[in-house]
Amino acid sequence: YYDALENYKYASKLAHEGEWFITESSILNNMGGIYYLLGDEIQAMGYFIQSLNIKEAQNETKHMAGALINVGGLYNILGDHLEGLEFLQRGYQNAVKNNDPYFQAKALISIGDTYINLETFDDAMIQYKKALRITDTIAEDQMKANILAKIGGTYLRTGLNDKALIYYQKSLVFSDSINYKYGVSVAAQEIGAMYINKKEYKTAMEYLHKAEYTSRKISANSNLLDNYKSLSEVYKKTNHPETALYYFAKSASLKDSLIDLENHEKFSSIKTLYELDKKQRELDKLKLENEITELKAKQSKYLLMGSFGLIAVTILIVVLIFRQYKVRSLQKTIRLEQKLLRSQINPHFIFNALTAVQRFIFEKSTLMASDYLGNFSRLIRFILNSSTVDEISLEKEIEFLENYLSLQAIRFDNKFDYEIILNENIEDEEISIPPMLTQPLIENAVEHGMRHIEKDGHIKIHYKKINNRLSIVIEDNGIGRKKSAEINAQKNKGHNSLSTSITNERLLYLNKGFRENISMEIDDLYDENGEAVGTRVILNIPLNGN
């Protein structure tokens, strides 16, 4: 997927430069399809919309139906059924206008599926039957078999079981006649399940074994899982406990295999997206370096012009203009350098987190690993989004730290807990701070304080508002910096912690050109016997608009 996307991006650039806009639209549509396969529906939607916009701008109405149906279908997957319905209806109207029966039928099926999600089953039935009439005029036999099964399912949802059975049997007979094994698998399974409800167990077994044979032949594992469950149920009801247990065990084993496969696909998708983002950051870094070079060249040019202007204006006005210009230029340079520095922070953090995810998947249960991957993917999304902004709300920062610390606690087998305290005089949704400013410090508390203790570890993060400054106190009861450094020196001589140095560099850039600075102090904590009992870090951030 990574190589395909890289090639598509290059092809898209060439098509745009050559003004081959219809070709560019097709390329963008294909890129959307790849992001959909990677599980990134938001990116997929973006590329589908770009493809559609180009077609509309070029008045390319003959090929718009497919793009409209893609967008509408993706809105349905994201849960916005009404928005999806609007695009699907536009796709159907476009197909009618261009006399395209294939896309007419495809749009009607998707519209019917949307009405099923909205639980307006009568409307769904109308769409399916219209699509069925169209398939009688075109050579789309598999589509026809699927529609017959969908009509059967709709009747089943409305309680018209006899009609449902008739259409499932039609779908089964037709699928058999065209050797459409997936259609046979679906229809035979549904008919078997209906005969179980009718208590006609012998007939049910015939259909269920037909579904089992077909599903195994085409590796339709999702259908096969339902099939095993139904076979276990029918053999239990007919007093064949050993056979019932056999199929129950088969369903449990297959379910575990599907979960493992899903986790593997999720991890592969995250890894691919990370590689894509890493490549993009490298390109962004190069672009930012060019911008800084260009900015400095412009600064030199303007300074030279300013020196000639000294002859025509008074010294006071020149000094004021030069000072204002210098401050603005410095602030812009600082913002660019901050972005460069953040592009170094994200890979450092993601490397540690990916290592934890990989270890957890190999050592823990598959269900917990799936939850861990879900939380980690949200963490990745936050990091990617924060890399494009200069500040975020304190509320969002705290949500990120909650997620980060919960993952780290699981990673270290809950041998430490944590608490985040927000004083009542702080409105966290109204205060903005630089993104991920505290994360490297908390990472230090986890990696160097909590790693070497056996149990009862504790990390406390306390937000206070003191004299128009936000004070963030990060305190842990770990083994202390000196002891941690000794252990790390013995175990891993090549290890260097970047967290504190990265934070110091960020503060250096943030504090350039402002009246009040962000300050940081680090204290080692000792008990009355002089034994290390932890570390405290205090960040003070001004709240006066700087």
Number of C-alpha atoms within 10 A of each C-alpha: 15 12 9 11 18 14 13 17 16 11 16 21 13 14 17 15 11 10 11 12 18 17 18 25 24 19 22 26 24 19 25 27 20 19 21 16 14 19 16 16 18 15 17 24 23 17 21 27 20 17 26 25 15 18 22 13 10 11 11 12 14 14 19 20 27 21 23 24 27 24 26 29 25 20 23 20 12 12 13 14 20 15 15 24 24 16 22 30 20 17 27 25 16 22 24 16 13 16 12 15 17 18 21 25 28 23 31 25 25 24 29 29 24 27 20 19 14 13 14 13 20 14 16 24 22 15 22 27 19 16 24 21 12 19 22 11 10 12 11 13 16 18 17 24 27 25 25 26 26 25 26 27 23 25 21 17 14 12 11 13 16 12 16 25 22 17 22 28 20 17 27 27 17 20 24 16 11 13 12 17 20 23 28 28 29 24 31 27 29 27 24 28 24 19 19 21 11 12 14 13 18 15 14 24 20 14 22 29 18 16 29 22 16 22 24 13 12 11 12 16 15 12 18 25 21 19 29 24 18 24 27 22 20 25 20 16 14 12 10 13 13 12 16 22 16 14 20 20 15 16 21 14 12 17 17 13 14 15 15 18 13 14 20 14 15 18 20 13 19 20 13 15 19 17 13 16 14 15 13 12 20 14 12 15 19 13 12 16 15 12 14 17 13 12 15 15 12 13 16 12 11 14 15 11 11 15 11 11 13 14 10 8 10 10 11 10 11 17 13 11 11 15 12 12 14 15 14 12 16 16 16 14 17 20 16 17 19 21 19 19 18 22 19 15 21 18 16 15 17 16 10 12 18 18 10 17 17 13 12 19 20 10 9 11 11 19 14 13 21 19 12 19 22 14 16 20 16 14 19 19 11 17 20 16 10 18 20 12 12 15 16 17 16 20 15 16 22 19 12 19 18 14 14 19 20 16 21 18 17 16 17 16 10 14 16 23 17 15 12 13 13 16 11 10 9 14 13 17 11 10 15 17 19 18 23 22 17 20 19 20 20 23 20 19 27 22 17 22 25 28 18 16 14 9 14 12 22 19 24 18 22 16 21 18 19 12 9 10 15 19 20 20 20 21 23 25 21 27 24 23 18 11 15 17 16 10 13 16 13 8 10 9 9 7 10 10 14 13 18 13 11 19 19 13 12 20 17 15 16 19 15 14 15 11 8 13 16 17 15 16 10 13 13 15 19 13 9 6 6 8 11 18 15 23 22 20 19 18 19 18 20 19 16 8 6 14
